[in-house]
Amino acid sequence: MAVVIPTYRRPQLLARCLDALTKQSLPSHAFEVIVVDDGCTEATRQVVEDFNRRCQGTPTFHYLQPRGTRGPAAARNRGWRASSAPLIAFTDDDTEPDRDWLLEGCKAMTRGGVAVGGRVVVPTQARPTDHERMTQGLEQAEFATANAFVWRHALVAVGGFDERFKRAWREDSDLHFSLLQLGHVGWAPKAMVVHPVRPERWGVSLRQQANVFFDALLFKKHPHLYRLKIRPTPPWHYHLIVFGTLIALVALWQDLPTVAAVSGAVALAALLRFIALRLKGASLAPSHVAEMLVTSLVIPFLSLYWRVRGALHFRVLFF
């Protein structure tokens, strides 16, 4: 078996992940670890080499750098293609694999199918922040590259990850949907990794809107599964906020106060509902509430912008 881990300039998090792999209940001679350094830093190389010296080659830790294309999809391809192991396990540099992660993953794969997804646990506070709740969505994922096992022959059959997915977003869903066309993709709840929430700067939700660009690619490739498993309907509330606001502004410019009032009221109602949904069950710390209020004003416009860019770039009708 080979464990493939893409990493980008997070040597301390990577070291935590590799340390957990040295403590696996699966015998250390039964697997190798392949780290693909998308950031190409000496600090990351040193972490991998230190673990190799510490473990004396069992398991073996390989350090690789990407060739040409960058991004997590390309890094994972670089990793699994460098190994001849029949079974490939994927995780991320910011996870902490459970002691029985590999053993339970192997057991699940013997039950048939082309791949399995394992359980991801995201520890959060009772009332999580918006960012924590976003990360917590991994707990509901059917198949995430933070915790996945795939037969190598299946990866070869589907061509691996689509390297057009440049960000850590939807590349795992794309692989999942492609694998479903080959055969059964199972679930291994006992194969567990912990995924702590990384600290983020203010306004992370604004930066995340660029991910929507790649939703367009996923929709183009798998329209039925996208609607079935990702988003059943377009984000109509965003459309109401954006177009209601624009119509109200144009109406004011054209001296149409009634149209402006109605359009503005529709946009405001949709915006207030959006804010309420983001704050429901979330942290009510003043700084977090302020962040939710400010970013909620901008998110619909940013989301629609990236949605249109993705639709034009990938030439797909995507609302």
Helices and strands as residue ranges (DSSP letters): E 2-7, H 11-21, G 28-30, E 32-37, H 42-55, E 60-64, H 72-81, E 87-91, E 96-97, H 101-109, E 115-121, H 130-136, G 137-140, E 147-151, H 152-158, H 171-180, E 185-194, H 204-207, G 208-211, H 212-221, H 223-225, I 226-230, H 236-253, H 257-279, H 286-314
